[in-house]
Amino acid sequence: MATSMIAMPALAAGPSAGTVNERSTGVTIQGDGPPGHGDGPPGQNGGGPPGHDRGDANVTVPELEANTSIETAVNATERLGELDLEPGENETNEADESAMTAADETVAAVNASLQAYRHLEYADSREAFERYADAQRALAELAEAVDEDDEAIVDEIGRDLYAASDRSARLTVVDAKSVVAANDEELRNPGQRQAAESALGNSIDALERADDTVGTDAGPADRANAATHLENAWKHGERALDKVEKNTEPALSLSQNRAFERNDSVVVPVQAILDDVRPYAYNEADVTVDGNGTADDISLIAGESGPRPRAEPRSSTSDPNPRT
């Protein structure tokens, strides 16, 4: 009787494997590290004098109506189709041409930002935030070229694009905090721990500056400036992950469920669990069941599959499957 294996959906045991809801609650980040570099202003942990403790900081990840950052960005950009940007027949208008150009630049910037994403939520490089800032600058030009009614729509588009970028930056900071806390015992050298905590402090400082920049009356130009602070928050969050990654090793474990018989074969359900700072960096694991010399692949790719969404404002418009 032959023995085969069912590869159950793999679990990535790092924080990036959690669901969106699991990451949407507030978390407390300790701010007792040494002075950082880059973002921390004087008098605050991450940039203040040695030994300064800025206390606990609560970092929350806002919920989005469209559920994910990418969906929010795409939906916002599609609203450009609601604007009256087409000149009338036999009409040429410099303002209309400027508006069309600004709208096209917004679409191009958002699409470039989406290419720097993974799993609909996480920015994978600083370019995501740089392009979000470009989109906000283009919206600032667009707002000057349209009438008052359309200007209100442009402002709503800018708010939604900023919400998408803000969520992505905060997810990285929250994940960095979780990784540092989970690997506290691995950071045996006080300098290593302080470096990680300093990076976390810097990322919090950057988020706070972004919040200060986008006050209640902020426009697209203000949001463009705030996006640079979000970029810094993401950068320092990734730096905290780097500090932990240098002091840890990935671990892969297997769990085997009860075997059962099917079609004259014994089927062995096996599940792989990857524990790593950046589990998304791995694609698959090769597993061999005793008595079966053939190695089977178990996918380690969590999240959605399929083509990456693109913003198309001119129109109105996962998990891996187990294998036997």
C-alpha positions in Angstrom: 0.0 0.0 0.0 1.5 3.3 -1.1 2.1 6.2 1.4 1.5 9.7 0.3 1.5 13.1 2.0 -1.0 16.0 2.1 0.8 19.3 2.5 -1.3 21.4 4.8 -1.2 25.2 4.5 2.0 26.3 6.1 2.2 28.7 9.1 4.8 31.4 9.2 5.3 31.9 12.9 6.6 35.5 12.7 4.3 38.4 13.2 3.8 38.9 9.4 1.8 35.6 9.5 -0.9 37.1 11.6 -4.2 38.3 10.3 -5.1 41.9 9.7 -7.4 41.9 12.7 -4.7 40.5 15.0 -2.5 43.4 14.2 -5.2 46.1 14.5 -5.1 46.5 18.3 -3.0 49.0 20.2 0.4 47.8 21.5 2.8 49.4 24.0 6.4 50.0 22.9 9.0 50.5 25.7 11.1 53.5 25.2 14.1 52.9 27.4 16.9 52.6 24.9 19.9 54.8 24.2 19.9 57.8 21.9 19.1 56.9 18.4 20.1 58.4 15.1 18.0 59.9 12.3 14.6 60.7 13.6 14.6 61.2 17.4 14.4 64.9 18.4 16.3 66.1 21.4 14.7 65.2 24.7 13.0 62.0 23.4 14.2 58.4 23.3 15.6 57.6 19.9 17.3 61.0 19.6 17.6 62.5 23.1 20.5 62.4 25.6 21.9 59.1 27.0 19.6 57.4 29.4 16.6 59.5 28.6 13.3 57.5 28.9 10.4 58.9 27.0 8.0 56.4 28.6 5.5 54.0 27.0 4.1 54.9 23.6 0.9 53.4 22.2 1.0 52.6 18.5 -2.4 51.7 16.9 -3.1 50.4 13.4 -6.3 52.0 12.0 -9.0 50.0 10.4 -9.7 50.8 6.8 -13.1 50.7 5.1 -11.6 48.8 2.2 -9.8 46.4 4.6 -6.3 46.6 3.2 -3.8 49.4 2.2 -3.7 48.4 -1.5 -7.5 48.2 -1.8 -7.8 51.6 -0.2 -5.2 53.1 -2.5 -6.8 51.6 -5.6 -10.3 52.7 -4.6 -9.2 56.2 -3.9 -7.4 56.6 -7.2 -10.4 55.3 -9.1 -12.3 58.2 -7.7 -10.4 60.4 -10.1 -12.9 59.2 -12.7 -15.6 61.3 -10.8 -13.8 64.5 -11.7 -14.8 66.6 -14.7 -11.5 66.7 -16.4 -12.5 66.4 -20.1 -12.7 69.7 -22.0 -15.8 70.3 -24.0 -15.9 69.7 -27.8 -13.8 72.2 -29.7 -12.5 73.6 -26.4 -9.0 73.9 -25.2 -8.3 75.0 -21.7 -4.9 75.2 -20.0 -6.4 74.4 -16.6 -8.1 71.3 -18.0 -4.7 70.1 -19.5 -3.0 70.8 -16.1 -5.7 68.8 -14.3 -5.4 65.9 -16.7 -1.6 65.8 -16.3 -1.8 65.9 -12.5 -4.4 63.1 -12.5 -2.2 61.0 -14.7 0.8 61.7 -12.5 -1.3 60.6 -9.5 -2.2 57.3 -11.1 1.4 56.6 -12.1 2.7 57.4 -8.6 0.1 55.1 -6.9 0.8 52.3 -9.3 4.5 52.6 -8.6 3.8 52.5 -4.9 1.7 49.3 -5.2 4.6 47.5 -6.9 6.6 47.9 -3.6 4.0 46.0 -1.6 3.5 42.4 -0.4 0.4 40.7 0.9 -1.9 43.8 0.2 -0.7 45.5 3.4 3.0 45.7 3.8 5.4 48.1 2.1 8.4 46.2 1.0 10.7 49.2 0.3 11.0 52.9 1.0 9.8 53.5 -2.6 6.2 52.8 -1.6 6.2 55.9 0.6 8.2 58.0 -1.8 5.7 57.3 -4.5 2.8 58.1 -2.1 4.4 61.4 -1.5 4.6 62.0 -5.2 0.9 61.2 -5.5 0.0 63.7 -2.9 2.1 66.4 -4.6 0.3 65.6 -7.9 -3.0 65.9 -6.0 -2.0 69.3 -4.7 -1.5 70.5 -8.3 -4.8 68.9 -9.3 -6.7 70.7 -6.5 -5.5 74.0 -7.9 -6.8 73.2 -11.4 -10.4 72.0 -10.6 -13.5 73.7 -9.3 -14.6 73.8 -5.7 -16.8 70.6 -5.9 -14.0 68.6 -7.6 -11.5 70.0 -5.1 -13.5 68.3 -2.3 -13.2 65.0 -4.1 -9.5 65.5 -4.6 -9.1 66.1 -0.9 -11.0 62.9 -0.1 -8.7 61.0 -2.4 -5.7 62.4 -0.7 -7.0 61.5 2.7 -7.6 57.9 1.6 -4.2 57.5 0.0 -2.6 58.9 3.2 -4.6 56.4 5.3 -3.3 53.6 3.2 0.3 54.7 3.6 -0.1 55.4 7.4 -1.5 51.9 8.0 1.4 50.3 6.2 4.0 52.2 8.2 2.3 51.4 11.4 2.0 47.7 10.6 5.8 47.6 10.2 6.4 49.4 13.5 3.9 47.1 15.4 5.6 44.0 13.9 9.0 45.3 14.8 7.9 45.7 18.4 6.5 42.2 18.4 9.7 40.7 17.0 11.9 42.5 19.5 9.8 41.4 22.4 9.5 37.8 21.2 13.3 37.5 20.8 14.3 39.3 23.9 16.3 36.3 25.2 18.2 36.1 21.9 19.5 39.7 22.3 21.9 38.8 25.1 24.3 41.7 24.5 22.9 44.9 26.0 24.1 46.9 23.0 22.1 44.7 20.7 19.0 45.2 22.7 19.5 48.9 23.0 20.1 49.2 19.2 16.8 47.5 18.5 14.9 49.6 21.1 16.5 52.7 19.7 15.3 51.9 16.2 11.8 51.4 17.7 12.0 54.7 19.4 13.0 56.4 16.2 10.1 54.8 14.4 7.6 56.1 17.0 9.1 59.6 16.8 8.6 59.6 13.0 4.9 58.4 13.4 4.3 61.2 15.8 5.8 63.8 13.5 3.6 62.4 10.7 0.5 62.9 12.9 1.5 66.4 13.8 2.0 67.2 10.1 -1.5 66.0 9.0 -3.6 68.0 11.4 -7.3 68.5 10.9 -6.8 71.1 8.1 -4.1 69.3 6.2 -4.1 69.3 2.4 -2.2 67.2 -0.1 1.0 69.1 0.3 1.0 68.5 4.0 0.3 64.8 3.5 3.2 64.7 1.1 5.5 66.0 3.9 3.9 63.6 6.3 4.6 60.7 4.0 8.3 61.3 4.3 7.9 60.8 8.1 6.0 57.6 7.5 8.9 56.5 5.3 11.3 57.1 8.2 9.0 55.2 10.5 9.1 52.3 8.1 12.9 52.5 7.7 13.5 52.4 11.5 11.0 49.6 12.0 12.9 47.6 9.4 16.2 48.5 11.1 14.8 47.0 14.4 14.0 43.8 12.5 17.5 43.8 11.1 19.0 44.0 14.6 17.0 41.0 15.7 17.6 39.0 12.4 21.4 39.3 12.9 21.1 37.5 16.3 18.6 34.8 15.4 18.3 31.8 13.1 15.2 30.6 11.2 13.6 27.4 12.5 11.4 25.0 10.6 9.3 22.5 12.5 6.8 19.9 11.3 3.6 18.5 12.8 2.1 15.3 11.6 -1.6 14.5 12.0 -3.3 11.1 12.1 -2.7 9.1 8.9 -5.7 7.8 7.1 -6.4 5.5 4.2 -7.7 6.8 0.8 -7.8 5.0 -2.5 -5.6 2.2 -1.3 -3.0 4.6 0.0 -2.0 5.8 3.4 -2.2 9.6 3.5 -0.1 11.5 6.1 -1.2 15.1 6.7 1.9 17.2 7.5 2.1 20.9 8.4 5.2 23.0 8.3 5.8 25.9 10.8 8.4 28.5 9.9 9.7 30.7 12.8 11.7 33.6 11.5 12.0 37.4 11.7 10.9 37.7 8.0 9.1 34.4 7.2 7.8 35.9 4.0 11.3 35.7 2.5 10.9 31.9 2.1 8.9 30.2 -0.6 8.7 26.5 0.2 10.2 23.6 2.2 11.1 20.1 1.0 9.6 17.4 3.2 10.3 13.6 3.0 8.0 11.1 4.8 9.7 8.0 6.1 9.2 5.2 3.7 8.7 7.5 0.8 11.9 8.6 -0.9 10.3 11.4 -2.9 10.6 14.9 -1.4 7.3 16.9 -1.4 7.1 20.7 -1.5 5.2 22.6 1.1 4.4 26.1 0.2 5.5 28.7 2.8 3.9 31.6 1.0 1.1 33.1 3.1 -1.4 35.7 2.0 -3.1 36.5 -1.3 -2.3 35.1 -4.7 -3.0 36.5 -8.2 -2.0 39.6 -10.0 -1.3 42.8 -8.1 -4.1 45.4 -8.3 -3.6 48.5 -10.4 -5.3 51.8 -10.2 -7.4 52.6 -13.3 -9.2 55.8 -12.6 -10.4 56.3 -16.1 -12.8 53.3 -15.6 -15.4 52.9 -12.9 -14.1 50.2 -12.0 -4.7 33.4 0.0 -3.8 31.3 0.9 -2.0 28.5 -1.1 -4.1 25.5 -1.8 -3.1 22.2 -0.2 -1.6 19.7 -2.6 -1.8 16.0 -2.4 
